[in-house]
């Protein structure tokens, strides 16, 4: 399979982290030999929570860059290492190696000050790390700020998740507008409707038809699912979801379109 970077985005609360986790489950189940990297770029570390993995702040990229920032300010880093080398070594060490995938948790930043220098290095390092994997799945923060920082640069497929709400639709359209404004080029922009009743599907279908971009396509709809909600509530990994689960079966059928 050709290497791919796939990013999940959308308004907060629409279920993008859950669907990104289901995407991971799909690859683990159907392509067990692939090298998979999951980047949890949401400051709330939702993917880690959904996978049942506890990651202390000091082990997140945010924690590492915060510590490096303090070391730079205090000039306490080893003279034999450049700042780039230190950050690269620490970030590689932050990778959490699971049986079927590796996880990197970005976490939040801490304290005041500009992270522009560190962020620029970070993008380069993440590009280098992702080259070692067949599939990179990115769960991006809610909202639109990360597009301004171009953290979705060089992603093949952008998956925008929306729920049946005015704000969900607004965020979807704004994300698509921003990709033009910032000249972010995605091979495909997919829209998934999450937790839609049959009566509301036509609303999203009509909204997507209004978008005049050939690479924007409606991927499909995922129904509300009690089993997924229960796993989320009790803190059990979404990877434990039964393959017979209806929402997962629907998801598997529509997500296969990305791979064609």
N, C-alpha and C positions, 0 to 999 in steps of 0.2 A: 504494500500500500504506500502511496506517495505521502511524504510528510505533510502534516496539516497543523495549522494553528486555528483554533476555534474559540471565539470569545462570546460570552453570554452577557447581555446588558439589558437595561430596562429600569423602570421606576422601582423604588423600594417597595417590597411587599408583594410583588407580582409572582414570585416563585422561581426567579431565575436561578438562584443557588440550588434549589431542589432539582430543577431540570438539568443543570450542569452536572449534578451528582448522578442523576439517572443516565446521562450521557456517558459518564465514566463507567457505570454499571454495564451499559450496553457494550462498550468496548472490551471490558474485562471478560464478559460472557462470550462474545462472538469473535474476539481477536485476542486470545489470551497470551500470544507470543509478542505482542507489540510493546514497545517501551513507551510508557505514558507518563507525562508530567502534568500535574494539576497545580495551577497557580491561583491561590486564594487571595485576590487583590482587594477584597472588601475589608475595610477596617474592622468590621464586626466579626470577621473570620467565620462567616456562615458555613462555608464548605467544611472546614475543620469540625464544626459542631455537628453538621449533618453526617459526617463520617465517624463521629464518636471519638475524635482525636483531640486531646487536650494539648494546646501549644502555649507555654508561658511566653509573656511578652519579650523576654530577653532572647528567645529563640526565633522570633519573627524578624523579617527584614527590617521592619520599623524599629525594633529594639536594637538590632545590629547597627543600623545607620545612626540612631540616637547616640549609642556608645561611641561610635567613630567620630561623630560630631564633637562630643566632649573631649575625646583624645586629641582631635585636631586643635580645638580651642586651647587645650592645656599643653600642647606640643609634647604629648606623652607617648606617641607611637614610636616603634623602633626605627632608628635612622636608616637601617638596612633595607626597609620596605617602603615603597611608595604608598600613598593613600589608595591608589587604584588596586595595588596588589593586596593590601589589607582587606579592603572591602570585598574583593573577589574571593579571597580565601575564606572569609567569614560567611559569605553568602552560600558558597558551595557546602560549607559545614552545616548550614541551616536546613538543607534538604532532609526531609523526613522520608525514609525509605520503607515503604510498605511492601507486601508480597507481590502485588500486581501493578503498583504505580508508585511514583514519587510525588511528594507534596511539598510545595513551598508556600508559606503563609506570609503575606506582605505585612499585615498588621497595621496598626496606626503609628503615626509619628508622635513624638512626645517633646514638649518644650517649645520655645520660640526660636525664631531664626530661619534663615533661608536654606532650603534643602536642594536648591537648583543644581549645584555642582554634583552632589551625591545622586540626585535623580538622573542626571545625564549619564553618569557612570553606570547606574543601575540598569538603564535601558540597554546599554551595550552588553552588560553581563547577562541579562535575561535572554537577549538574542543568542549569545554564545551558548548558554545552558540549553536552550530549547533545540539547538541543532543536534543535540545528543538523543533526541526522542522522536519517535514516529508521530505521536499525537501530543499536542499541547492544548490543554483545556484551561481557559482563563475565565474566572468568575469575577467580573468587574464591579466596582462600587456602584451603588444606586446613584442616579443622577447623571450629570453630563461633564463634570469637571475633568475626568480622566481623558476625555476626547481632546480638550484644549491642550493637555500635556502630551498628546499623541502617544499615550501608552498602549493604544490599540494598533500602532503602526505595524505593518507587515503581517497582519492577521489575514488568513485566507477567507474564513467564513465568520460573519458577524450574525449572531442569533439574538434578535430583539424579542423579549418576552413581554407580553402585556396581559393584563386582566381586563374584564369588561367594565372599565371605568373611563371617565373623561380624561383624568390625569394620566392613566396608562396610555391612552391613544395619543395624548399631547406629547408625552415623553418619547414615544415611538417616532412620531413625525419630526420632533426636534432633533433626535439623534440622527435621522436620515439627512436632515438639512445640514447639520454640523459636519457630516462626512464630506459634503460638497464644499462647505466653507473652508475646511481645513485640508482639502485635497487628500483625504484619507481614502485610499483605494482598496476596496474589498472585492474579491472575486464574486462573492455572493452575500447578499443581506437577506436573511431569512426572518420571517415573523412567525412567532408561535403564540396562539391564544391559549391562555391557561385559565382553567376553572370557568369555562364558558358553558352556559346552558344552550340547548339547541336553538332556542328562540333569539339568542343574542349573536349567534355566529355571523349572520348576514351583515351586522353592523361593522364587524372587523373586515369582512370580505369587501364591503363597499369602500371602507377607508383605505385599504391597500390598493384597490383598483384606481384610486385617485392619484397615487404616487407615480410620477412619470420618470421612472428609472428602471432600465431593463434588468438590472441585477437584484431588484427587490422582489421577493416572492413570498407568498403566504405558504408556510410549511404545513400548517394544520392546527388542530385543537386538541388540548389535553383536558379530560373531564376532571371535575372535583373528585377526590378520592379519600375515603375515610381511613384506609390503611396507611397511606402516606402521612396523613395528618396525625395519626396515632404514633407512628414511628418518630415523627418530628417532636411530638409532645413529650414522649417518654425518653428521648435521647438515644434511641437505638439507631445504628448506622443505616442509612437508606440503602446501602448495598445489600442489606439483609432482606429487602423487599422480595416477595415471591415473584418468580418469573411469570406465574399465571395471573398476577395482578392485572386488572383490566387497564388501568391508566398506563402501566409500564408496557403492556402489549401495544396499546395505541401509540405510545411514544416511540417504541421500537420500529413500528411500521413507517411512521412519518420521518424519523430521523435518518433512516437509511437513504433518503433522497440526497442528503448532504454528501454521501459517499459515492454517488454515481458520477 
